Amino acid sequence: MKEAPVTLNPKSILIIKPSSLGDIVHTIPAVALVRDAYPNAEITWVINSEFVSLLRGNSDVNHVYIFPRGEFRGLGATKSLMPWLKQTLTLRPDLALDFQGLLRSALIAKISRAAQFYGMSDAREGSRWLYDRVAKVDRRAHAVERYIKLAELAGAAVGESLRCPIPTGDPLPRFDPYPPFILLHPFARGAGKSLSTAVIEEFCHAFAPTRVVVVGQSRRGIDGAPENCIDLTNQTSLLQLIWLIRAAHFIVSVDSGPMHIAAALTDRLLSIHTWTDPRRVGPYNPNAWVWKNGQLCRVNKLATTKIRARGRRFRCKDVPALAEMIRPLVPLDSMFA
């Protein structure tokens, strides 16, 4: 790792954060700080195609540069890879910032021929040895705070508040936000994170007759759901999901990308954590709620609350405590009472 002089006024900046959804949300405030530091710079974000819509309307980003990861697999990988590499060689940014911290993201910066290349001290796969300068971060800190350290290394200054511009979203055809509804996002990729079908049904029963809108991507359906359940599983785009988050009176979500979008938009959120640590990967919103190992806690109380690290899965018996907390926050329409 070589030490390089600091570029005080880069004219072009490459942001490298292709995925995942939640991590991209966490990076948006850091990029906003970089924009504030360099209002005239051309900022390009390297991002996976499925997440591009999350940057729609973001004035902090001038260009998106697609990283077509899915095309770099299988027999046709070489045919897809070579044109992309050739185009990447022409980027030549004054400064590249690696928010991903993996070998492939470091190689993207090197291929782009960045004049200077910064990354974080918790980078993996040997990527940090390719950086010109390294931001020292606490690997136990929240992702938002770690990414801000990289922005500061690049010359950004942190003020009293952070900006996290999220698109307004796209309304769903034939869906009326009235009467008030609760949004439930019960699915996640990590093992043991998703809620069981029985818990989903129990959740809907607990809030009847208030509508419970279930969203997310899942291979399993919701059989036997009560009448107040609106099953939109596998039926919304990312921008439609954002619109639903904005329209909902309360959001309950497992630890996932959509949960982090909700945390950026509202404090009427409860995040359910099984084996993950809400201090590191929970909602970055001090007034949001978290559930962990049978305990309900505000995010701003996590530092002083004793919660078992390992935890357990969310069960049907945990639903009543959630309903007691959420019910006063969701108006019950008299027509459906």
BAMI-104621 format. One record per residue (C-alpha): x, y, z. Coordinates in steps of 0.2 Angstrom, whole numbers, padded with zeros to 4 digits, always signed. Layout:
XYZ...
This chain:
+0000+0000+0000+0008+0017-0005+0004+0034+0002-0002+0047-0011-0005+0065-0009-0023+0071-0006-0032+0077-0021-0041+0093-0014-0053+0096-0028-0056+0080-0039-0065+0084-0055-0071+0066-0057-0076+0053-0043-0080+0035-0045-0091+0027-0031-0089+0008-0031-0104+0000-0022-0112-0012-0034-0123-0021-0020-0132-0026-0010-0148-0016-0008-0146-0012+0011-0128-0008+0008-0132+0004-0006-0144+0013+0005-0131+0014+0019-0119+0022+0006-0131+0036+0000-0127+0048+0015-0108+0046+0012-0110+0050-0006-0121+0065-0001-0106+0071+0010-0094+0069-0005-0106+0079-0016-0107+0093-0003-0088+0093-0002-0086+0093-0021-0101+0102-0029-0094+0103-0046-0087+0085-0048-0094+0072-0060-0099+0058-0048-0101+0041-0056-0108+0026-0046-0104+0008-0051-0119-0002-0047-0128-0018-0051-0142-0016-0064-0156-0022-0052-0152-0008-0040-0151+0007-0052-0168+0013-0049-0164+0016-0031-0153+0031-0037-0167+0038-0048-0168+0057-0046-0152+0057-0035-0144+0074-0039-0128+0069-0030-0124+0056-0043-0121+0062-0061-0119+0045-0069-0122+0027-0066-0110+0014-0072-0118-0004-0073-0108-0018-0066-0117-0033-0075-0112-0046-0063-0124-0059-0069-0117-0058-0087-0100-0063-0081-0105-0081-0077-0106-0096-0088-0099-0100-0105-0103-0083-0112-0094-0073-0098-0078-0069-0109-0089-0062-0123-0098-0050-0110-0083-0046-0100-0071-0040-0113-0082-0025-0119-0085-0020-0101-0067-0020-0097-0063-0010-0112-0076+0003-0107-0070+0003-0089-0052+0007-0095-0059+0024-0102-0066+0030-0085-0050+0037-0078-0057+0046-0062-0047+0058-0052-0053+0048-0036-0061+0031-0034-0069+0026-0017-0072+0008-0013-0087+0006-0002-0088-0012-0006-0071-0018+0001-0069-0034-0009-0056-0039-0022-0068-0037-0037-0072-0019-0032-0054-0015-0029-0050-0022-0047-0064-0011-0054-0055+0004-0047-0038-0002-0054-0045-0006-0071-0053+0011-0071-0036+0019-0070-0041+0030-0055-0028+0043-0051-0031+0040-0033-0040+0025-0024-0046+0025-0006-0054+0011+0004-0058+0006+0022-0047-0004+0034-0060-0018+0036-0059-0022+0017-0057-0041+0013-0049-0052+0001-0033-0042+0001-0041-0027-0007-0034-0015+0005-0017-0018-0001-0022-0010-0017-0028+0006-0009-0018+0022-0010-0025+0028+0007-0035+0019+0020-0049+0025+0031-0048+0018+0048-0065+0011+0053-0072+0001+0068-0078-0015+0060-0091-0016+0074-0099+0001+0070-0114+0003+0059-0111+0002+0040-0117+0020+0039-0104+0026+0051-0090+0016+0042-0094+0023+0025-0094+0041+0032-0076+0038+0038-0072+0035+0020-0081+0050+0014-0071+0060+0027-0055+0053+0021-0059+0060+0004-0062+0077+0011-0080+0077+0016-0086+0086+0032-0100+0079+0043-0113+0091+0049-0127+0090+0061-0138+0079+0050-0136+0067+0035-0145+0067+0018-0151+0051+0012-0161+0055-0004-0173+0040-0009-0185+0041-0024-0203+0045-0021-0207+0028-0029-0220+0022-0041-0239+0019-0036-0246+0002-0039-0260+0001-0051-0277-0002-0043-0270+0000-0025-0278+0013-0014-0268+0019+0001-0284+0022+0010-0289+0015+0022-0273+0015+0033-0262-0001+0032-0247-0010+0040-0234-0015+0028-0226-0032+0032-0210-0038+0024-0206-0055+0031-0193-0062+0019-0174-0062+0019-0161-0072+0010-0151-0076+0026-0155-0092+0035-0167-0090+0049-0171-0072+0046-0188-0075+0037-0205-0076+0046-0214-0092+0045-0231-0093+0037-0239-0096+0053-0232-0080+0060-0237-0070+0045-0255-0077+0047-0255-0073+0066-0249-0056+0063-0263-0052+0051-0276-0059+0063-0269-0048+0077-0272-0032+0067-0289-0037+0059-0298-0028+0052-0284-0016+0048-0276-0021+0031-0259-0029+0032-0250-0028+0015-0237-0042+0013-0222-0039+0002-0206-0046-0003-0198-0060-0014-0202-0078-0009-0204-0095-0017-0218-0099-0004-0236-0092-0004-0247-0087+0010-0260-0100+0011-0275-0097+0022-0272-0079+0026-0286-0069+0034-0297-0057+0024-0287-0042+0029-0271-0048+0022-0266-0042+0005-0253-0053-0003-0242-0043-0014-0227-0056-0013-0217-0056-0029-0228-0043-0037-0219-0026-0034-0204-0018-0042-0191-0009-0031-0199+0008-0034-0217+0001-0030-0210-0005-0014-0203+0012-0010-0220+0020-0013-0229+0007-0002-0216+0011+0012-0220+0029+0011-0239+0026+0011-0239+0014+0025-0244+0019+0043-0232+0007+0050-0219-0005+0043-0213-0022+0051-0198-0030+0042-0185-0043+0045-0167-0038+0044-0166-0034+0025-0163-0021+0012-0181-0015+0012-0180-0012+0031-0165+0000+0028-0175+0009+0015-0189+0011+0028-0177+0017+0041-0171+0031+0029-0189+0037+0026-0199+0035+0043-0197+0030+0061-0213+0021+0061-0203+0005+0059-0200-0011+0068-0185-0022+0063-0185-0040+0068-0168-0048+0071-0164-0066+0074-0146-0069+0074-0140-0052+0067-0134-0038+0079-0146-0023+0078-0132-0012+0084-0122-0016+0068-0135-0019+0055-0151-0013+0062-0161+0003+0056-0150+0018+0056-0164+0029+0064-0164+0033+0082-0183+0032+0084-0186+0016+0075-0189+0000+0085-0180-0017+0085-0186-0034+0091-0172-0046+0097-0174-0062+0107-0191-0057+0114-0187-0039+0118-0193-0023+0110-0182-0008+0111-0180+0009+0103-0164+0011+0092-0158+0025+0103-0159+0014+0119-0149-0001+0111-0132+0005+0119-0139+0003+0136-0150-0012+0134-0144-0029+0137-0149-0041+0123-0142-0058+0120-0131-0059+0105-0137-0075+0098-0155-0072+0100-0169-0084+0092-0182-0084+0079-0198-0074+0080-0213-0085+0085-0232-0083+0085-0231-0080+0104-0221-0064+0100-0235-0056+0090-0246-0049+0104-0232-0038+0111-0229-0031+0093-0248-0028+0091-0249-0019+0108-0235-0007+0103-0241-0004+0085-0260-0003+0087-0261+0014+0095-0250+0021+0080-0262+0015+0066-0279+0023+0065-0293+0011+0064-0306+0017+0051-0323+0017+0058-0330+0010+0042-0321-0006+0046-0322-0007+0065
